[in-house]
Amino acid sequence: MLAALLCGASLALAGAPAMAQSDGISTFKAVPKRAAAAAQAAAQRDLAQFVSQQMQLRGTSGTPVDFPLEINDMQDLKDAKIGYGFPVYTIDPNELLAGRGSMKQMAKATGQWRFVILLNQRPIGMATVELNNGNYETVAYGAAVLAKDVDASMGYYGDAERSNVRFVRIYQARSDLLEVVGRDDGRTRYAPLHSARESLLMQQRSVKEGKASEALMDEADILQPLRSAVKQTMDASK
């Protein structure tokens, strides 16, 4: 299990988990509280075990090499904590190419959760949690770049409960997006995260003070680059 966690530490966009059903509502309030609590409890339990195992294997001090979390010293692990989490959504590639509705309507829950791991309130990585044989368990640690990107974006665009944002991963485009429902106008727009900016060759839009919504992209602006990337991937796999 430990080897699997370490091997899965990178931002793996290739394998999409099976999708659960979703009504397309862009809010965390649609996620059952019981599932959210069970996933978080698993993340906390598994992180405690991971920390104990790693300190036994690597020692309690010193700079770790090839470690999935962004820490300067093994002692830092003792203060690492599971922060907030969110479900991962995705869009079926065939539906995306066919345009069978808006991206908001097409996005479905995958059943996977990501939890930001914090060290003194600073994101140092993420825990990936999945349901296995009826129980949630952590399957990977890592993605420090994504953790920092998500944390900053949720801070800019999310409300106090982060109920107006969803994390959407388009596996075939190697792209992560933050779907944002405007708190003032109710419009659905998107913030391309690090992987999407790299994969789709997009520039990060600056967030002006008091005008965070101006850095977001309308669906019309991001849909064609996504479709092109998805089509290229699917054509290459034939």
C-alpha positions in Angstrom: 0.0 0.0 0.0 2.8 2.4 0.9 4.5 1.8 -2.4 1.3 2.5 -4.3 0.9 5.8 -2.4 4.3 6.9 -3.3 4.1 5.8 -6.9 0.8 7.6 -7.3 2.2 10.9 -5.9 2.5 12.7 -9.3 -0.4 14.5 -11.0 -1.8 11.5 -12.9 -4.3 12.6 -15.5 -4.3 9.5 -17.6 -6.6 7.1 -15.7 -10.1 8.4 -15.0 -12.1 6.7 -12.2 -15.6 5.4 -12.9 -18.0 8.3 -12.9 -20.9 8.5 -10.4 -24.1 10.2 -11.2 -24.5 13.9 -10.7 -27.3 16.4 -11.4 -24.7 19.0 -12.6 -25.4 21.4 -9.8 -22.3 23.5 -9.3 -22.1 23.4 -5.6 -20.5 21.3 -2.9 -23.9 21.4 -1.1 -25.1 18.7 -3.5 -22.5 16.3 -2.1 -23.9 14.1 0.6 -22.5 15.2 4.0 -22.0 11.5 5.0 -19.8 10.8 2.0 -17.8 14.0 2.6 -17.3 13.2 6.3 -16.3 9.6 5.6 -13.7 10.7 2.9 -12.2 13.3 5.2 -12.0 10.8 8.1 -10.2 8.4 5.9 -7.8 11.1 4.7 -7.0 12.0 8.3 -6.5 8.4 9.4 -4.3 7.5 6.4 -2.1 10.7 6.8 -1.4 9.8 10.4 -0.3 6.3 9.3 1.7 7.7 6.4 3.6 10.1 8.6 4.4 7.4 11.2 5.6 5.0 8.4 7.7 7.6 6.7 9.4 8.8 9.9 10.3 5.1 10.7 11.7 4.6 7.2 13.4 7.9 6.6 14.2 9.1 10.2 12.8 12.0 12.1 15.0 14.8 10.6 16.8 15.7 7.5 15.7 16.8 4.0 13.8 14.0 2.3 14.7 13.0 -1.3 12.0 12.3 -3.9 9.3 13.0 -1.3 5.6 13.5 -2.5 5.0 16.4 -0.1 6.8 19.7 -0.2 8.6 19.8 3.1 12.1 21.0 4.0 12.7 18.6 6.9 11.1 15.3 8.0 10.2 17.0 11.3 7.7 19.1 9.3 5.6 16.0 8.8 4.6 16.0 12.5 2.7 19.2 11.9 1.1 18.3 8.6 -2.7 18.2 8.6 -5.5 17.4 6.3 -7.3 20.6 5.3 -10.4 21.0 3.2 -11.4 18.6 0.5 -13.5 18.5 -2.6 -15.0 15.9 -5.0 -13.5 15.5 -8.5 -15.8 16.0 -11.5 -15.1 15.2 -15.1 -16.8 15.3 -18.5 -17.2 12.3 -20.8 -14.9 13.0 -23.8 -17.6 11.9 -26.3 -20.1 14.2 -24.7 -17.6 17.0 -24.7 -16.9 16.6 -28.4 -20.6 16.2 -29.3 -21.6 19.2 -27.2 -24.5 17.5 -25.5 -25.2 20.4 -23.2 -23.2 23.0 -21.3 -20.0 22.0 -19.5 -21.8 22.6 -16.2 -24.5 20.1 -17.2 -22.1 17.5 -18.6 -19.8 17.4 -15.5 -20.3 14.3 -13.4 -18.8 13.2 -10.1 -16.0 10.6 -10.4 -16.3 9.4 -6.8 -12.8 10.6 -6.1 -11.9 13.2 -3.5 -8.8 15.4 -3.2 -7.8 16.9 0.2 -5.3 19.7 0.6 -2.5 18.9 3.0 -1.5 21.9 5.1 1.7 22.7 7.0 1.1 25.8 9.2 -1.8 26.8 6.9 0.5 26.4 3.8 -0.5 23.8 1.1 2.3 21.2 0.7 0.5 18.6 -1.3 -2.7 16.7 -1.7 -4.2 13.3 -0.7 -6.3 11.4 -3.2 -9.1 9.4 -1.6 -11.3 6.8 -3.3 -14.0 4.4 -2.3 -12.7 0.8 -2.3 -15.0 -2.1 -1.4 -17.3 0.2 0.5 -14.6 2.1 2.4 -12.7 5.3 1.6 -8.9 5.1 1.5 -6.0 7.3 0.4 -4.5 6.0 -2.9 -1.9 8.7 -3.5 0.0 11.7 -2.1 1.6 14.5 -4.0 0.6 17.3 -6.4 2.2 20.1 -4.5 1.9 22.5 -7.5 -1.8 21.7 -7.9 -2.4 22.1 -4.1 -1.0 25.6 -4.2 -2.9 26.5 -7.4 -6.2 25.2 -6.1 -5.8 26.9 -2.7 -5.1 30.2 -4.3 -7.9 29.9 -6.8 -10.4 28.8 -4.2 -9.3 31.7 -2.1 -10.0 34.1 -4.9 -13.2 32.7 -6.3 -14.9 30.6 -3.6 -17.4 31.7 -1.0 -16.9 31.0 2.7 -18.1 27.3 2.3 -16.5 27.0 -1.2 -20.1 26.0 -2.3 -19.9 28.0 -5.6 -16.9 26.2 -7.1 -16.2 22.7 -8.5 -12.9 21.0 -9.4 -13.3 19.6 -13.0 -10.6 17.3 -14.4 -10.7 16.6 -18.2 -8.5 13.5 -18.3 -8.1 13.3 -22.1 -7.0 16.9 -22.3 -4.7 16.7 -19.3 -6.4 19.7 -17.9 -7.8 20.8 -14.5 -10.3 23.6 -14.2 -12.1 25.3 -11.4 -15.7 25.9 -12.3 -16.9 29.1 -10.6 -20.5 30.3 -10.2 -20.3 34.1 -9.7 -21.4 35.2 -6.3 -22.9 38.4 -7.7 -24.2 37.6 -11.2 -24.7 33.8 -11.0 -22.7 33.2 -14.2 -20.7 30.0 -14.6 -17.1 30.6 -15.7 -13.8 28.8 -15.5 -10.3 29.2 -14.1 -7.8 27.1 -15.9 -5.4 25.6 -13.3 -1.7 24.8 -13.9 -2.2 21.6 -15.9 -4.8 23.3 -18.2 -2.6 26.3 -18.8 0.3 24.1 -19.8 -1.7 21.6 -21.9 -3.9 24.2 -23.6 -1.1 26.8 -23.9 -3.0 29.4 -22.0 -1.7 32.4 -20.1 -2.7 32.8 -16.5 -4.9 35.9 -16.2 -4.0 38.2 -13.4 -6.5 38.8 -10.6 -7.1 42.5 -10.0 -8.0 43.7 -6.6 -11.8 43.5 -6.2 -12.2 42.1 -9.7 -11.4 38.4 -9.5 -14.2 37.5 -12.0 -12.3 39.3 -14.8 -9.6 36.6 -14.6 -12.1 33.9 -15.4 -13.0 32.4 -18.8 -16.4 31.9 -20.3 -17.2 28.4 -21.5 -17.1 29.6 -25.1 -13.4 30.7 -24.7 -12.2 27.4 -23.2 -14.4 24.8 -25.0 -12.6 24.7 -28.3 -9.1 24.3 -26.9 -10.4 21.5 -24.7 -12.1 19.7 -27.6 -9.0 20.0 -29.7 -6.8 18.4 -26.9 -9.4 15.7 -26.3 -9.7 14.8 -30.0 -5.9 14.7 -30.4 -5.6 12.3 -27.4 -8.5 10.1 -28.6 -7.2 10.0 -32.2 -3.7 9.0 -31.0 -5.2 6.0 -29.0 -6.9 4.5 -32.0 
